[in-house]
Amino acid sequence: MGIPEQEPAAEFHAFFERHHAELARFAHLVTGEAEAADDLAADALLAVWDRWDRVRAADHPVAYARGVVANMARSRIRSAVRERRRVALYWSRHDEDSAGPDVAAVVDVRRALRRLPFRKRACVVLRHALDLSERDTAMALGISVGTVKSQTSKGVAELQRLLGSEEATEMGTAAMLRAVERNGSAQVPGAVAPAREVGH
């Protein structure tokens, strides 16, 4: 009678294996904390498991998971800002951990990325680092496709302005974000209703 107990558990395990690394990558790029990214993704997936009966029946369960990560990341950043008064301090202990030939450029990109308002940062990361469509980004953040377009465009322009160099335009946004990831990040593996709208 009904679905056997292990079937939803097995489905969730497969979902976890498929999407944990991508969610951790997203968490790292929006919070700047490579070390905390896996935990944040795992916490988000635990929240997904709590609602798994509804999530597993949805057309786009991963959109819900991305939205949970976005909201948890935003809460984490706001907490840090309240405690330390400046988000820069929240990130600073990681700025010197980079290794590789372009350390200075990577640090500049990290600093520029963290200065973007959260929604712009999330749109830029989802569109250019995770290579999501505008529709999938909108679903993950609980906003309209039009808002994704404008926030992404403004976010990219702001990144280039903050970096203030020809190199930013030449590299391109996706390449800049890949450079940040290569120097300390999670790796990538291959909705119910959309999560509640992510604020500015």
N, C-alpha and C positions, 0 to 999 in steps of 0.2 A: 504494500500500500504506500503510494508516494514514491519519491526518489530515494534510493538507498543512501545511507549516511555518508559513505565514502565517495560517492560521485561528486557532490559539490566540493568536497575537500580536495579531490584529485584535480578537478577543474581549476580550483583556486591555486593549487600548487603550480600547475602549468602556467597560469596567468602570472603568478609571482616570478617564476623563472624567466618568462618571456619579457616582462616589463620592468623588473626591479632596476636593472642597470640603466635603462633609459630615464627612469624617474630619478635615480640618483644623480645622473648627469644634469638633468634639469635643476634639481635641488642645489647642486654645486654651483652652477652658473648664476642662479638668481640670489643665492646667499653668500657666495664667495668662500664657503667653508667646505673644502674637499673632505676633511676628516669627518664632518657631521653628515655629509650627504647620504651615505648608506643608511644611517639611522633614521634620517628624516623620511627617506623613501620607504623604509620598513614600517615606520609609524603610520605613514599614509596607507600602506597596503593592509596594515592591521585594521584601520578604520574601514577600508573597503571590505575586508573579511567580515566585519561586524554587520555589514549590509549586503552580504554576498547574494542572498536569495533574490534581492531586487536587482543588484548590479549585473549578475550573470544573465539575467533575462533581457538586459538592455541591448540596443543595437551597437553602442559604442562604450563598453565598460572602461576602456583605457582613458577616454575623455574624462570620465568621473575621477579616475585615479590622478590624472594630471591636475585637475582642479583642486583636489585635496592637497596635493603637494604644494601648489601655488599658495593656497590659503595658509597652510602650516608654515611655509617659508616666510610669508608676509608677517605672520604673528611673531615668528622668531626674530625677524629684523626689528619689528616695532619694540619688542621686549628689550633687545640690545640697545636700541636708541634711547629708550627710557632710562635704562641703567647707566649708560655711559655718555648720554647726551649727544653723542656724535657717532654716526654709522661708520665713519672712517676707523675708529678705534676697534670696532667689531671685526673689521677686516685686516687690520694692520699686522697682526701677528703672522699672517700667512703671506704677506707680500715678499718676504725674503726667502721663502721656501722654493722659489722657482729655480729650475735648472735647465740649462740649454743655451744655445748660441744667442737667442734673442730675449734674454731675461729682462732688459730694460723696457723693450717694446711690450712684452707680456704684462709687466707690472703696470705700464701706462694704460693698457687696454682694460685690465682689471679695475683700475681706479676710475676710468671713464665709465665703465659699465655700472659700477656701484653707485655712481652719481645720478643715473637715470631714475626717475620715479618708478615705483615697482611695476606698474602696469606696462609702461613702455619697455622696461627691462624684460619682463616676462614675454611680451610679444616678440621682441627681437630674438630672445633665446629660442622660443618655440619655433619661430619661422626660419631663422638662419642657422641655429646650432642643431636643432632636432629635425629641421627640414619638414615641418608640418605644413599642411595647406592652411590657407586662411580660414577655411571652414572648421578644420580640426582645432586650430588655435582658438577660434571663437567658442567652440564647444568646451574646450578645457577651461577657459577663463570665465565662461558664462557671460560673454559680451557679444555684440553683433559683429558680423564680418566687416562692416564699414568702420567700426571702431578699431578692429584689428589692423585694417589697412592704414588708418590715420596714425594710430599709435606706433606701428612698426616704422612707417615712413619718418615720423617725427623722431623716434628713438634712434634710427640709423643716422639721421641728419645731426642729431645732438651728439652722438658718439663721434662722428667725424669732426664736428666743431670742437669738442672737448680735446680730441687728440691733436687737432690743429696742425696736421701735416699732410703732405702729398701722399705719404706712405699709407695713411689710413684709407684714402680713396683707391690707391693702387691695390692694396691687399684685399679689400672687400670685407664685408661684415662677417660672412661665414668663415673666411680664412682667419680673421682676427680671433674669432671665438674658438676655432680649432687650435690656434696657437696657445690660447689660455689653457685649454683642456690638456694639451700635450704636456704642459708643465705643471701637472698635478691635478688629476680629476678622475672621476669614475669613467669606465669604458662603456661603450654602447653595444648592445646585442642587436642583434638585428632590428549612453549614460542614462545611467539611470537618468535623472534630469541632469543637465549640466550643473557643475558645482556653482555655488553662489557667486555672484559677480565679484571679481577681484578688484579692489579699489585702487586709487592712485598711490 
